[in-house]
Amino acid sequence: MGDPVLSEVEMSGANRCDVAAYYWPAYHDEPRWRRFMPDGEGEWQTIRRAEPRFEGHYQPRVPAWGYEDESDPRVMARKIDAAADHGVNVLIFDWYWYENAPFLEKALGDGFLGAENNDRVRFFLMWANHDATTLWDLEQSHEWKVVWPGAVDRDTFENAVTHAMDRFFHHPSYYRIDGCPVFSIYEIGTLISGLGGIEQARDALDWMRSRAREAGFPNLHIQAILWSRIPPSLSMVPGDSRETQDNTVAALGVDSLTNYQWCHYVTPEGKYDRWAAQAAEAWPRWADEFSVPFFPHVSIGWDTNPRFRKFTPHLVTESSPESFGRYIARAAEFAGERKLSPRLITVNSWNEWSESSYLEPDEVFGMNYLEALRDAIRT
């Protein structure tokens, strides 16, 4: 099983890079999800109830395809076709493990893996190992109380990664770099804290790598998410107390870096073009600072008001498909100039509806964001 080249096949050689969109698996029912979403349709209940907070505020966001159940393979098949047809050849599924069991896994396990066309795009996992809080509960979102902690001890770590590896890594559509399955970790600091320190975290990751080799892979590719709004002179790897950020990356044996959302290191306020310009300024700095590849990231927008009863002022205005497309093109150019292999771009996101950062069509823009992406990577 070699490296993924599906983009070149699907786009008849037109794609200049791999485009990986994060997938938030929140739009289906499962018993523990009803703790936050009692209506039985997942986070669609929050999206339906969103209200505009000022004149011109684009809320509620209404999906052009309707409020569909993503765990249905037929529903997921349409998403896969739309992604592949517009140059998104990888989906990064946010993957959760709480109370020593998977959470919100049906979108991937039932929907994607059950779709007949799941060979059209690749996928990999990003362990979203943050605390589960009342942010997901509209009535208590402002309290940010922890419901399930994201940190895990060694036994729980081994249970989680064994499940992920055994269920997903051997699937022919799983994304690999140099033959190695890619496994992304959202909060490196939370991982370090739960496992008891950097040395213990390195030992756990080495154990995971050995399990990958025993399973027949050359190794494992660990990708870490960079995020923080603290000054660049300090660490942008959560939990890093060493002299430089790269020391922690090297100590853990991390293979590559990217971002999940621009809001994690640039305050989300004002016009999109200004926000995007500030975010993109970090790419060359990180590429020079780290001893492992940094893959550029592009976000679509930011407005989390659907999740709160009271207005939250941190939001990005004047987002547009045209502006988004320009930064996709800029990311593709950056990947080419830096000779990244693969030329991977991450995008937030396929479907973060409650954060107003999504590629899926809505009633205002239709397929315009997907079309802008397709045109940008073909240029």
Residue, then its C-alpha position, 0 to 999 in steps of 0.5 A: m500500500g503506497d502513498p496516496v496519489l488519488s488527487e492526481v487521479e481524480m483531478s486528471g493531474a490538475n491538483r498541485c497538492d493534497v487538500a485535507a479538510y477537517y471533518w467535525p463528526a457532530y451531525h448524528d445521534e448516539p447515546r452519550w451525545r444526547r447529554f449535549m444534544p437531546d433532540g437526537e439529530g446532533e449539533w443540527q439542533t444548535i444550528r437550527r436555533a441560531e439567530p442574527r445578533f446585529e444587522g447583516h449578521y449571517q445567522p442562521r446558516v442553513p445547509a443546502w443539503g438539509y439537516e442530514d444524518e452523516s452516519d448514513p452511507r448514502v449521505m456521506a457518499r454525496k459529501i465524498d463526491a462533492a469533495a473529490d470533484h472539487g479537489v478535497n482529496v483528504l478528510i481529517f476526522d476529528w476523533y474522540w476517546y472519552e471514558n475509555a471509549p470512542f465518541l462520535e465515531k459513527a460518521l466515520g465508522d458507519g457513514f464514511l466506511g459504509a459509503e461505496n465511493n470511499d475510495r475517492v478520497r483518503f482520510f486520517l484521524m486527528w485525536a481531538n483530545h481536549d476536554a469535553t465541556t458544556l460548550w456543546d450544551l447551549e444552555q450551559s455553554h458559557e460555563w465551560k464546565v468539564v464533563w469528560p477530561g481529555a487527558v489520558d493515562r498510559d493504559t487508556f492511551e494504549n486502549a485508544v490507539t489500539h482501537a484506532m489502529d486496528r479499526f482504521f489504519h489498514h483501510p485502503s483509503y487511510y492517508r499515508i506519508d512515505g507508507c506511514p499512517v498519519f495520526s494527528i494530535y490536537e493537544i500535545g500538552t494535554l497528552i504530555s500532562g495525562l501521561g506524566g511528562i515529556e519522557q513518558a509521552r515519548d515512550a507512549l508514542d514509541w510504543m505506538r510506533s512499534r505497534a504500527r511496525e508490527a502491523g506491517f507499516p514502515n512506521l507511524h507519522i505523528q502530526a502535531i497541531l500548532w496553536s496559541r496566541i502567546p508571543p512567538s518567542l514562547s512555545m506554540v506547542p501546548g505544554d512545552s516548557r523547554e527552551t524552544q518549541d522545536n526541542t519538544v517536537a524533537a523530544l517527542g519524535v513528532d514528524s510534521l506540524t500544521n494548524y487546526q484553526w487560525c483563531h488558535y493563534v490570531t484573534p478572530e476579529g475584523k475583516y477576513d482578509r486582515w485575519a488571513a494575512q496575519a495568519a499566513e505571516a506565520w508560515p515561513r517563520w514556522a517552516d524555518e523554526f522547526s526541524v520537521p515539515f510545517f504544512p500550511h493551513v487555511s481557515i474559512g471563517w469564525d463565528t461561534n454565536p450559534r453556541f451561545r445565548k449571549f452575543t460573543p464579539h469575537l467573529v470574523t466578518e466579510s469572509s468570501p469564497e474569493s478571499f478564501g480561494r486566494y489564500i488556498a492559492r497562497a498555501a499551494e504556492f508556499a508548499g511548492e516553494r518549500k518543496l514539501s512532500p507531500r504538498l499538503i494543505t489543511v483546511n478548516s473545515w468541511n463542516e464546522w457549521s457552529e463555528s461558521s467555517y465550512l466548505e459544505p454548501d449553504e443557502v447563500f453561497g451554494m458550492n462557491y467555496l468548493e469551487a473557489l478551492r478547486d479553481a485555486i489549486r488548478t491555477 
